[in-house]
Amino acid sequence: MSVTVLVGGQWGDEGKGKIVDILSENYDIVTRYQGGANAGHTVEIGNSKYILHLIPSGILREGVVCIIGNGVVIDPTALLDEIALLEKNNINVDGRLFISHNAHLIMPYHKLLDSIQESGDNKIGTTGRGIGPCYIDKYARKGIKIVDLLNRKTLEEKIRKNLEEKNNLLKKVYEKEELNVEEIIHQYLEFDKKIDKYIKDIPAYLNNAIAQGKSILLEGAQGALLDVDHGTYPFVTSSSPTSGGACTGTGIPPNKIDNVLGIVKAYTTRVGYGPFPTELLDDDGNKLRKIGVEYGATTGRPRRCGWFDAFLVNYSVMINGIEEVAITKLDVLSDFSEIKVCTGYKLNGNILKSFPTDFERLQTVTPVYETLKGWNKDISNCRAFADLPSQTKEYLDFISKEAGMKIKIVSVGPKRDQTFFTN
């Protein structure tokens, strides 16, 4: 038996989709535990590229069961589109995909409110997919859950009650057109017909699987520094991507978790607004973006790029209980003659002892850098740790020690075979 949590160690976009695909070969079940269709996990197999937003990447491995946990907020349109995409590529999901009956549904008014709020002055940089407003309703105890689809009367009552409030807000505050309640009720009743066969009591299913000795990989979306509690608030997501969110998002208790694997990019990126101490607003930053093709899989937005921040990753290692990590996109650094690594922050001339998550301090810190020699050699064809140039090994050794992590997996390209274990 093995229950592993896989968590993004930075601000998301670390390459979790690929690593989940690689690891899922050795797991019976892969479970997504938080977030929504704002995540974009990209996997390249041969000449095919798959971008999944809700369904775990493990679905691409034959025989692996995939779960969408209760911590995820589900956009019906996005889910059905993904199922159709997989079936079009001859990937059968029947009997392999299950959805928690307690997962909350993203409604049309969530998307509309999200886009309206992001068009104002207090932008966070969300994807506009309705994630935040859906979580707001969840915690305000107004949410509509998957289980509500099973009872037409309950569903209609909840939609009507919610739309009365939301239409009032849209009309009187935002001066927008009201949404049609009958259309939405019909839309979600039709959705129920299509996904009814996937609905399951997920906590019972997963805990029974553990009792039977099955192995489970718990997949987070976004990254630890976007966690609503432990991230760079208020520029965060609306859920808990940290390892603790794996328990609340699935119903698996903490004492059943065996290990936590972090996914860390060989440099640092961020999408949207918020402080970013090692961000490069120069040719090096543009070079990282171009070589790394740093554009959001969900939105297409260009990602902000910067040097590896070992001080930030060390904080992530601490709050997640990360013992081992997978390093991704190491090949992107191959064209740099010098590579910098942030080892700490200065604030008002003083070296900080701990990572500051508050916006006011983090936006005014000065990163402290160590400069390492680059390897100036293509490593995309390396298939073992021993194949890497000595300078590459030195870089990995340095960031490993500075961030307090053990490197277990190295990725030198987007394809499956461009990944290897260090031992």
SVG drawing of the C-alpha trace seen along z (x, -y; Angstrom):
<svg xmlns="http://www.w3.org/2000/svg" viewBox="-39 -50 71 56">
<polyline fill="none" stroke="black" stroke-width="0.4" points="0.0,0.0 1.2,-3.5 -0.6,-6.8 1.4,-9.7 0.5,-13.4 2.0,-15.2 2.1,-19.0 3.4,-22.0 6.2,-23.5 6.1,-27.1 3.4,-29.2 2.0,-26.4 2.8,-25.5 5.6,-23.2 4.8,-20.4 2.6,-18.3 0.6,-16.8 3.7,-15.1 4.9,-13.8 1.5,-12.4 1.5,-10.7 4.9,-9.2 4.1,-8.1 0.6,-6.8 2.0,-3.7 2.8,-2.5 -0.5,-3.5 -4.0,-1.9 -5.8,-5.2 -5.1,-8.9 -7.2,-11.5 -7.4,-15.2 -8.1,-16.9 -8.7,-20.7 -9.0,-23.5 -11.1,-23.5 -10.8,-24.0 -8.4,-26.9 -5.6,-24.3 -4.0,-23.0 -2.0,-19.8 -0.1,-19.1 1.1,-15.7 2.9,-14.8 2.9,-11.2 4.6,-10.6 3.2,-13.2 0.0,-13.7 -0.5,-16.5 -3.2,-16.3 -4.2,-19.3 -6.4,-18.2 -8.1,-20.7 -10.2,-18.5 -9.6,-14.8 -6.3,-13.5 -3.5,-12.8 -3.5,-9.2 -6.4,-8.6 -3.9,-8.3 -2.5,-5.1 -4.6,-2.1 -6.3,-0.5 -5.7,-3.4 -8.8,-4.6 -9.2,-8.4 -11.1,-10.3 -12.3,-14.0 -12.5,-14.6 -14.9,-16.7 -12.3,-19.5 -12.6,-20.2 -15.2,-22.6 -16.6,-21.2 -17.5,-23.1 -19.9,-20.8 -19.0,-22.1 -15.2,-21.6 -15.8,-18.1 -17.9,-16.9 -15.5,-18.5 -12.6,-16.6 -14.5,-13.3 -15.3,-13.9 -11.7,-14.7 -10.4,-11.5 -13.0,-9.3 -12.2,-10.9 -8.6,-9.7 -9.9,-6.2 -9.3,-6.6 -12.2,-5.0 -13.3,-6.6 -16.2,-4.3 -15.5,-2.4 -12.3,-4.4 -13.6,-7.9 -15.5,-8.7 -16.7,-12.1 -17.3,-12.8 -21.0,-13.3 -19.8,-16.2 -17.9,-18.2 -19.4,-21.6 -20.7,-22.8 -19.6,-25.9 -22.7,-27.7 -23.0,-30.3 -23.3,-33.1 -20.0,-32.1 -18.2,-32.6 -20.0,-35.9 -19.3,-37.3 -15.6,-36.3 -15.2,-38.1 -16.9,-41.2 -14.7,-41.3 -11.5,-40.8 -12.5,-43.7 -12.4,-46.1 -9.5,-47.8 -8.7,-45.1 -7.5,-42.4 -6.0,-39.2 -5.2,-37.7 -7.7,-34.8 -8.5,-32.7 -12.1,-34.0 -13.4,-30.4 -15.7,-31.0 -13.5,-29.2 -13.4,-31.9 -17.1,-32.7 -17.9,-29.0 -15.7,-28.6 -17.3,-31.7 -20.8,-30.1 -19.4,-26.8 -18.2,-28.4 -21.2,-30.7 -23.2,-27.4 -25.1,-28.4 -23.3,-26.0 -24.8,-23.4 -23.2,-20.0 -23.0,-17.1 -25.3,-15.1 -28.0,-17.8 -28.3,-16.7 -29.8,-13.4 -32.8,-15.2 -34.7,-17.4 -36.8,-19.2 -33.7,-20.1 -31.7,-21.2 -34.5,-23.5 -35.0,-25.0 -31.3,-25.8 -30.9,-27.2 -33.9,-29.5 -32.8,-30.7 -29.3,-31.4 -30.4,-33.1 -32.7,-35.4 -29.8,-36.7 -27.3,-36.7 -29.7,-38.4 -30.4,-41.1 -26.6,-41.7 -26.1,-41.6 -28.9,-44.0 -28.6,-46.5 -24.9,-46.6 -23.2,-45.6 -26.0,-46.8 -25.8,-43.6 -28.5,-41.5 -30.2,-38.9 -29.7,-35.2 -32.5,-32.9 -33.3,-30.5 -35.3,-28.1 -32.4,-27.7 -29.9,-27.0 -32.2,-24.4 -32.6,-22.7 -28.9,-22.8 -27.9,-21.2 -30.6,-18.5 -29.2,-17.5 -25.7,-17.5 -27.0,-15.1 -28.1,-12.6 -24.6,-12.5 -22.5,-12.2 -24.8,-10.2 -22.8,-7.0 -19.6,-8.7 -21.0,-9.8 -19.7,-8.0 -19.2,-8.2 -15.5,-8.9 -14.3,-8.9 -15.8,-5.4 -14.3,-4.3 -10.8,-5.5 -10.6,-4.3 -11.9,-0.9 -9.2,-0.9 -6.5,-1.6 -7.8,1.2 -7.5,3.5 -3.9,2.5 -4.3,0.4 -1.9,-2.4 -3.2,-6.0 -1.6,-9.1 -3.2,-12.4 -2.8,-15.2 -2.9,-18.9 -3.5,-21.7 -1.7,-25.1 1.1,-25.4 1.8,-25.8 2.5,-29.6 -1.0,-30.0 -2.6,-28.3 -5.3,-30.5 -3.8,-30.0 -0.1,-29.7 0.4,-31.5 1.2,-35.1 -2.2,-36.4 -4.3,-38.0 -2.7,-36.9 -3.7,-33.3 -6.2,-30.7 -9.4,-29.9 -8.5,-26.4 -5.6,-24.5 -3.0,-23.2 -0.7,-22.3 -0.5,-18.7 -3.0,-19.3 -5.6,-20.0 -5.3,-16.4 -7.0,-15.1 -9.9,-17.6 -10.3,-17.3 -10.6,-13.5 -11.7,-12.2 -8.4,-10.2 -7.2,-10.8 -3.6,-12.2 -2.4,-8.9 -3.0,-7.1 -0.6,-9.4 2.8,-7.8 4.8,-10.5 4.7,-13.9 6.4,-14.5 7.0,-18.1 7.2,-19.2 9.6,-22.1 10.6,-23.9 14.3,-24.5 13.6,-28.2 10.6,-30.1 7.4,-31.3 4.2,-33.0 0.9,-33.8 -1.2,-36.8 -0.5,-39.5 1.3,-39.4 4.9,-39.7 7.7,-37.8 11.1,-38.6 13.3,-36.8 11.3,-38.0 13.4,-38.9 12.2,-41.9 15.1,-41.7 16.5,-39.6 17.1,-36.7 13.4,-36.7 12.3,-36.8 14.8,-34.1 13.4,-31.8 9.8,-32.4 10.7,-31.8 12.8,-28.6 10.4,-27.2 7.3,-28.1 6.0,-29.8 2.3,-30.4 -0.6,-29.2 -2.2,-25.9 -5.6,-27.2 -5.5,-30.9 -2.5,-31.2 -1.3,-34.1 2.5,-34.7 4.1,-33.6 6.4,-35.9 9.8,-34.2 12.7,-34.4 15.6,-32.6 15.2,-29.6 14.2,-30.8 15.6,-28.3 14.4,-30.4 10.8,-30.2 11.1,-26.4 12.5,-25.8 9.4,-27.4 7.3,-25.2 9.2,-22.1 8.5,-23.0 4.7,-23.6 4.1,-20.6 6.4,-18.0 8.1,-17.5 11.0,-15.0 11.7,-14.4 11.1,-16.4 10.9,-16.1 12.8,-18.9 11.2,-19.8 12.3,-21.9 16.0,-21.6 16.8,-21.6 15.5,-25.2 18.6,-26.5 21.0,-24.9 21.6,-28.1 22.7,-30.2 26.4,-30.7 25.6,-31.9 22.7,-30.9 21.6,-32.6 19.9,-31.1 18.2,-33.1 19.4,-31.9 17.6,-34.4 16.0,-37.8 17.1,-41.2 14.6,-43.6 15.8,-47.0 19.4,-45.7 18.7,-42.7 18.7,-39.0 15.3,-37.5 15.2,-34.3 11.8,-33.1 9.8,-33.5 7.3,-36.4 4.0,-35.6 2.4,-39.0 2.2,-41.1 3.7,-44.3 7.0,-42.8 7.4,-40.4 7.1,-43.1 9.9,-45.1 12.5,-42.4 15.8,-42.2 16.8,-38.7 20.3,-37.5 21.9,-35.6 24.6,-33.0 25.9,-32.7 26.7,-29.3 28.4,-28.4 26.0,-27.1 26.6,-24.0 25.9,-25.4 25.1,-21.9 21.8,-20.3 20.7,-17.8 17.3,-16.9 18.7,-13.6 20.0,-12.6 18.3,-9.5 20.1,-9.0 21.6,-11.2 25.0,-10.0 24.5,-11.5 24.2,-15.0 27.2,-17.4 29.1,-18.1 27.9,-21.7 24.3,-20.5 24.9,-18.1 26.5,-20.9 23.5,-23.1 21.1,-20.3 23.3,-19.7 23.4,-23.4 19.6,-24.0 18.9,-20.7 21.0,-21.8 19.8,-25.4 16.1,-24.3 16.4,-21.4 15.1,-18.8 16.2,-15.5 15.9,-15.3 14.3,-12.1 13.1,-12.7 14.7,-14.9 12.8,-16.0 14.7,-17.3 11.9,-17.8 8.1,-17.5 7.9,-13.9 7.5,-10.7 11.0,-9.4 12.7,-12.7 12.3,-11.8 14.5,-9.7 15.0,-8.9 18.2,-9.9 18.7,-6.4"/>
</svg>
